[in-house]
Amino acid sequence: MEIDQRTPTTKNPPEQFTGDVWLDPVANPRVQGQRMVVAKVRFAPGARTAWHSHALGQTLHITQGVAWVGTRDNKVEVTAGQTLYCPPGEEHWHGAAPDSFMEHLAMLDMADEPATTTTWLEHVTDQEYQR
């Protein structure tokens, strides 16, 4: 059994996020063959990721608040206790509704080449966020 020491909360970079977003790592691969990465991510009202996609997909479990998640085709609202899956290669963004803090667990598998696990794209415009 291993117990990890608490890691300091970090603020996510403005190149990939709009607004205030904080990250706490939960799990990372430990031995050969493992790929799973889990993080607790907290968004201030209106904060959001930039457009991005994941080589092997991503699962988001909302633990608090109201999340807005958008694809190039639509936007959905997801609330605490719900889980959303974004398939591999799907361009999407996620963040907090404008009137609610939001926290989710982000779960994904690392790609064979870790640098290709997440492909970051342009920022979500205010118009895209509001539609």
BALOBA-1460 file (C-alpha; in Angstrom, 3 decimals):
// residues 131
<rec num="1" residu="m" x="0.000" y="0.000" z="0.000"/>
<rec num="2" residu="e" x="1.159" y="3.513" z="-0.755"/>
<rec num="3" residu="i" x="-0.173" y="6.769" z="0.658"/>
<rec num="4" residu="d" x="0.691" y="9.847" z="-1.363"/>
<rec num="5" residu="q" x="1.593" y="13.108" z="0.293"/>
<rec num="6" residu="r" x="-0.736" y="15.987" z="-0.437"/>
<rec num="7" residu="t" x="0.359" y="17.979" z="-3.463"/>
<rec num="8" residu="p" x="-0.176" y="21.732" z="-3.512"/>
<rec num="9" residu="t" x="-3.139" y="23.036" z="-5.497"/>
<rec num="10" residu="t" x="-1.988" y="24.707" z="-8.708"/>
<rec num="11" residu="k" x="-3.713" y="27.341" z="-10.803"/>
<rec num="12" residu="n" x="-4.183" y="26.269" z="-14.396"/>
<rec num="13" residu="p" x="-2.397" y="28.344" z="-17.071"/>
<rec num="14" residu="p" x="-4.208" y="31.168" z="-18.927"/>
<rec num="15" residu="e" x="-2.991" y="29.748" z="-22.238"/>
<rec num="16" residu="q" x="-5.436" y="26.846" z="-21.788"/>
<rec num="17" residu="f" x="-8.126" y="28.315" z="-19.482"/>
<rec num="18" residu="t" x="-10.325" y="31.401" z="-19.213"/>
<rec num="19" residu="g" x="-10.979" y="32.600" z="-15.664"/>
<rec num="20" residu="d" x="-9.834" y="31.060" z="-12.413"/>
<rec num="21" residu="v" x="-9.335" y="27.283" z="-12.495"/>
<rec num="22" residu="w" x="-7.453" y="25.189" z="-9.919"/>
<rec num="23" residu="l" x="-6.142" y="21.617" z="-10.142"/>
<rec num="24" residu="d" x="-5.360" y="18.968" z="-7.547"/>
<rec num="25" residu="p" x="-3.770" y="15.742" z="-8.863"/>
<rec num="26" residu="v" x="-5.477" y="12.580" z="-7.597"/>
<rec num="27" residu="a" x="-3.883" y="9.670" z="-9.472"/>
<rec num="28" residu="n" x="-1.134" y="9.082" z="-12.021"/>
<rec num="29" residu="p" x="0.336" y="5.921" z="-13.557"/>
<rec num="30" residu="r" x="2.618" y="4.130" z="-11.080"/>
<rec num="31" residu="v" x="3.829" y="1.024" z="-12.878"/>
<rec num="32" residu="q" x="4.458" y="-0.123" z="-16.443"/>
<rec num="33" residu="g" x="1.226" y="-0.480" z="-18.392"/>
<rec num="34" residu="q" x="-0.889" y="1.873" z="-16.298"/>
<rec num="35" residu="r" x="-2.309" y="4.927" z="-18.101"/>
<rec num="36" residu="m" x="-4.963" y="6.427" z="-15.821"/>
<rec num="37" residu="v" x="-4.727" y="10.066" z="-14.750"/>
<rec num="38" residu="v" x="-7.292" y="11.642" z="-12.409"/>
<rec num="39" residu="a" x="-7.467" y="15.248" z="-11.241"/>
<rec num="40" residu="k" x="-9.902" y="17.303" z="-9.200"/>
<rec num="41" residu="v" x="-10.501" y="20.548" z="-11.068"/>
<rec num="42" residu="r" x="-12.346" y="23.554" z="-9.623"/>
<rec num="43" residu="f" x="-13.768" y="26.375" z="-11.745"/>
<rec num="44" residu="a" x="-14.921" y="29.823" z="-10.616"/>
<rec num="45" residu="p" x="-18.242" y="30.964" z="-12.134"/>
<rec num="46" residu="g" x="-17.804" y="31.498" z="-15.880"/>
<rec num="47" residu="a" x="-14.329" y="29.910" z="-15.967"/>
<rec num="48" residu="r" x="-13.682" y="27.326" z="-18.663"/>
<rec num="49" residu="t" x="-11.101" y="25.369" z="-20.589"/>
<rec num="50" residu="a" x="-9.986" y="26.219" z="-24.097"/>
<rec num="51" residu="w" x="-11.163" y="23.950" z="-26.897"/>
<rec num="52" residu="h" x="-9.287" y="20.653" z="-26.702"/>
<rec num="53" residu="s" x="-9.465" y="16.926" z="-27.426"/>
<rec num="54" residu="h" x="-8.012" y="13.786" z="-25.887"/>
<rec num="55" residu="a" x="-6.316" y="10.959" z="-27.778"/>
<rec num="56" residu="l" x="-8.074" y="8.280" z="-25.693"/>
<rec num="57" residu="g" x="-11.140" y="10.208" z="-24.513"/>
<rec num="58" residu="q" x="-12.026" y="11.772" z="-21.175"/>
<rec num="59" residu="t" x="-14.579" y="11.137" z="-18.434"/>
<rec num="60" residu="l" x="-15.810" y="14.011" z="-16.264"/>
<rec num="61" residu="h" x="-17.667" y="13.367" z="-13.004"/>
<rec num="62" residu="i" x="-19.262" y="16.540" z="-11.621"/>
<rec num="63" residu="t" x="-18.883" y="16.636" z="-7.834"/>
<rec num="64" residu="q" x="-20.209" y="20.152" z="-7.133"/>
<rec num="65" residu="g" x="-22.066" y="22.888" z="-8.951"/>
<rec num="66" residu="v" x="-23.205" y="23.223" z="-12.537"/>
<rec num="67" residu="a" x="-20.978" y="22.423" z="-15.520"/>
<rec num="68" residu="w" x="-21.416" y="23.575" z="-19.076"/>
<rec num="69" residu="v" x="-19.765" y="21.301" z="-21.636"/>
<rec num="70" residu="g" x="-19.641" y="22.228" z="-25.298"/>
<rec num="71" residu="t" x="-18.773" y="20.446" z="-28.518"/>
<rec num="72" residu="r" x="-18.561" y="21.997" z="-31.971"/>
<rec num="73" residu="d" x="-22.260" y="21.034" z="-32.419"/>
<rec num="74" residu="n" x="-23.935" y="21.795" z="-29.082"/>
<rec num="75" residu="k" x="-23.672" y="22.552" z="-25.372"/>
<rec num="76" residu="v" x="-25.089" y="20.604" z="-22.415"/>
<rec num="77" residu="e" x="-25.546" y="21.306" z="-18.729"/>
<rec num="78" residu="v" x="-24.324" y="18.669" z="-16.272"/>
<rec num="79" residu="t" x="-24.905" y="18.833" z="-12.521"/>
<rec num="80" residu="a" x="-23.369" y="17.332" z="-9.390"/>
<rec num="81" residu="g" x="-23.556" y="13.539" z="-9.398"/>
<rec num="82" residu="q" x="-23.670" y="13.220" z="-13.194"/>
<rec num="83" residu="t" x="-20.889" y="11.791" z="-15.359"/>
<rec num="84" residu="l" x="-20.094" y="12.770" z="-18.950"/>
<rec num="85" residu="y" x="-17.851" y="10.982" z="-21.456"/>
<rec num="86" residu="c" x="-16.054" y="12.727" z="-24.330"/>
<rec num="87" residu="p" x="-14.855" y="10.160" z="-26.899"/>
<rec num="88" residu="p" x="-11.336" y="10.143" z="-28.401"/>
<rec num="89" residu="g" x="-10.649" y="13.066" z="-30.706"/>
<rec num="90" residu="e" x="-13.873" y="14.976" z="-29.909"/>
<rec num="91" residu="e" x="-13.162" y="18.697" z="-29.696"/>
<rec num="92" residu="h" x="-14.844" y="20.057" z="-26.572"/>
<rec num="93" residu="w" x="-14.583" y="22.475" z="-23.660"/>
<rec num="94" residu="h" x="-15.920" y="22.412" z="-20.094"/>
<rec num="95" residu="g" x="-16.385" y="24.931" z="-17.353"/>
<rec num="96" residu="a" x="-18.661" y="26.436" z="-14.748"/>
<rec num="97" residu="a" x="-22.029" y="28.021" z="-15.446"/>
<rec num="98" residu="p" x="-21.886" y="31.824" z="-15.067"/>
<rec num="99" residu="d" x="-23.616" y="31.753" z="-11.684"/>
<rec num="100" residu="s" x="-22.068" y="28.687" z="-10.049"/>
<rec num="101" residu="f" x="-18.733" y="27.352" z="-8.943"/>
<rec num="102" residu="m" x="-18.107" y="23.886" z="-10.378"/>
<rec num="103" residu="e" x="-15.828" y="21.008" z="-9.427"/>
<rec num="104" residu="h" x="-15.242" y="17.823" z="-11.382"/>
<rec num="105" residu="l" x="-13.022" y="14.793" z="-11.430"/>
<rec num="106" residu="a" x="-11.288" y="14.618" z="-14.807"/>
<rec num="107" residu="m" x="-10.274" y="11.076" z="-15.758"/>
<rec num="108" residu="l" x="-8.308" y="10.070" z="-18.833"/>
<rec num="109" residu="d" x="-5.749" y="7.610" z="-20.079"/>
<rec num="110" residu="m" x="-2.304" y="8.777" z="-21.148"/>
<rec num="111" residu="a" x="-1.468" y="8.182" z="-24.810"/>
<rec num="112" residu="d" x="1.583" y="6.124" z="-25.777"/>
<rec num="113" residu="e" x="3.303" y="9.461" z="-26.388"/>
<rec num="114" residu="p" x="2.269" y="11.537" z="-23.316"/>
<rec num="115" residu="a" x="2.592" y="14.855" z="-25.155"/>
<rec num="116" residu="t" x="-0.268" y="13.774" z="-27.462"/>
<rec num="117" residu="t" x="-2.698" y="12.871" z="-24.648"/>
<rec num="118" residu="t" x="-4.398" y="16.286" z="-24.850"/>
<rec num="119" residu="t" x="-4.416" y="18.547" z="-27.887"/>
<rec num="120" residu="w" x="-5.077" y="22.145" z="-26.874"/>
<rec num="121" residu="l" x="-6.771" y="24.461" z="-29.368"/>
<rec num="122" residu="e" x="-8.083" y="28.052" z="-29.346"/>
<rec num="123" residu="h" x="-9.891" y="29.714" z="-26.451"/>
<rec num="124" residu="v" x="-13.680" y="29.456" z="-26.228"/>
<rec num="125" residu="t" x="-15.137" y="32.845" z="-27.141"/>
<rec num="126" residu="d" x="-17.768" y="34.512" z="-24.946"/>
<rec num="127" residu="q" x="-20.266" y="33.964" z="-27.793"/>
<rec num="128" residu="e" x="-19.493" y="30.208" z="-27.923"/>
<rec num="129" residu="y" x="-19.750" y="29.994" z="-24.130"/>
<rec num="130" residu="q" x="-23.145" y="31.744" z="-24.041"/>
<rec num="131" residu="r" x="-24.840" y="29.969" z="-26.991"/>
